[in-house]
Amino acid sequence: MSDDFDPYREALVVEQLTHWPAEYDQWDPAAKVRVEALLHAEPQAASTLDYVRQHTGFRREITVTSADLARLGVVA
């Protein structure tokens, strides 16, 4: 189960990670980087968002979904 967007934890995010399902393995790495930047620019809109506690703050993890790609206007 994913977390809800949390402004407090967002202020303490020191690392971000994007999980890509296997169906996107053949995507161009540059396209993935562009999509990751868009997703992490608006984490409150991500379909699947998780915060992982670290010693220095939180790591934000977003799992890419087809709904996210559709919202961003990216053709899968």
Secondary structure by P-SEA (a helix, b strand, c coil): ccccccaaaaaaccbbbbbbccccccccaaaaaaaaaaaaaccccccbbbbbbcccbbbbbbbbcaaaaaaacccc
